[in-house]
């Protein structure tokens, strides 16, 4: 793994939480297990915005398979998705 990828992995959690809390006020107190879609905090537009943010911020090449709600069920799932995509 490159030094850049290691730096990204070290910061993934903080970056994801900062984005969610700033962009979606209902998630101000979210944790790794907070349901995002099921709770209504993230709608279809929010889902798309989040995926685009992750792609741009972490340089992840998105495919149709990545647009799976399971990747965004919780902040923990998002962090795991980003870490898989940055290797």
Backbone torsions as a table, in degrees:
resi	resn	phi	psi	omega
1	UNK	NA	137.4	-179.0
2	UNK	-74.2	162.3	177.6
3	UNK	-61.2	-37.6	179.1
4	UNK	-63.4	-43.0	179.4
5	UNK	-65.0	-38.1	178.5
6	UNK	-65.4	-42.0	178.1
7	UNK	-61.6	-44.9	179.5
8	UNK	-60.5	-45.7	-179.2
9	UNK	-62.5	-35.9	178.9
10	UNK	-66.8	-30.4	-175.3
11	UNK	-99.0	-8.9	-174.0
12	UNK	-52.7	-50.6	-175.9
13	UNK	-58.6	-49.2	-178.6
14	UNK	-63.5	-42.0	-178.9
15	UNK	-64.7	-44.7	-179.5
16	UNK	-63.6	-48.4	179.9
17	UNK	-62.9	-42.8	178.9
18	UNK	-59.6	-44.0	-179.9
19	UNK	-64.1	-50.1	-177.7
20	UNK	-59.0	-45.0	-176.9
21	UNK	-69.4	-34.8	179.9
22	UNK	-77.5	-39.9	-174.2
23	UNK	-84.3	-31.2	-175.9
24	UNK	-125.7	91.4	-175.8
25	UNK	-53.8	-29.3	179.1
26	UNK	-64.5	-14.1	-178.1
27	UNK	-102.1	19.2	-177.6
28	UNK	-55.3	-32.2	-178.3
29	UNK	-112.1	26.0	-175.3
30	UNK	-70.8	155.3	173.3
31	UNK	-131.6	-173.2	-174.1
32	UNK	-59.1	-27.2	-175.4
33	UNK	-104.7	6.1	179.7
34	UNK	-65.7	123.2	177.3
35	UNK	-71.0	126.8	-175.5
36	UNK	-92.9	-50.7	-177.4
37	UNK	-80.1	-47.5	-178.0
38	UNK	-59.6	-33.5	-178.8
39	UNK	-79.8	-13.8	-177.8
40	UNK	87.8	0.1	179.4
41	UNK	-68.3	-26.1	-179.1
42	UNK	-124.6	115.7	177.0
43	UNK	-97.9	-172.6	-176.1
44	UNK	-63.2	-37.5	177.4
45	UNK	-68.2	-42.3	176.8
46	UNK	-61.8	-38.4	176.7
47	UNK	-58.8	-48.5	-179.9
48	UNK	-64.5	-44.1	178.9
49	UNK	-60.9	-42.1	179.7
50	UNK	-63.9	-45.0	179.4
51	UNK	-61.3	-41.2	179.3
52	UNK	-66.6	-40.8	176.8
53	UNK	-59.2	-47.8	-179.1
54	UNK	-61.6	-41.3	179.2
55	UNK	-62.5	-47.8	-178.0
56	UNK	-70.8	-43.9	-175.4
57	UNK	-69.4	-40.1	-173.6
58	UNK	-109.2	1.0	178.1
59	UNK	67.4	30.9	-179.3
60	UNK	-83.8	127.9	174.6
61	UNK	-80.8	111.5	-176.9
62	UNK	-84.9	140.6	172.5
63	UNK	-118.1	169.8	178.9
64	UNK	-56.3	-35.8	-179.0
65	UNK	-64.5	-26.4	-179.7
66	UNK	-70.3	-23.7	-179.1
67	UNK	-82.1	53.9	-179.0
68	UNK	-108.4	124.9	179.7
69	UNK	-54.3	-26.1	179.1
70	UNK	-62.0	-28.3	177.9
71	UNK	-69.9	-17.8	-174.6
72	UNK	-124.3	16.4	-177.8
73	UNK	-58.7	-40.4	-177.3
74	UNK	-141.8	162.8	173.6
75	UNK	-57.3	-35.6	177.6
76	UNK	-61.3	-40.0	177.8
77	UNK	-65.9	-39.3	179.8
78	UNK	-63.3	-46.0	-179.6
79	UNK	-61.2	-43.7	177.7
80	UNK	-63.3	-40.9	178.2
81	UNK	-60.9	-45.6	-179.9
82	UNK	-63.8	-44.3	-179.3
83	UNK	-62.7	-37.6	176.2
84	UNK	-65.1	-38.2	-175.8
85	UNK	-77.8	-14.6	-177.4
86	UNK	-101.1	5.3	177.9
87	UNK	-90.4	NA	NA
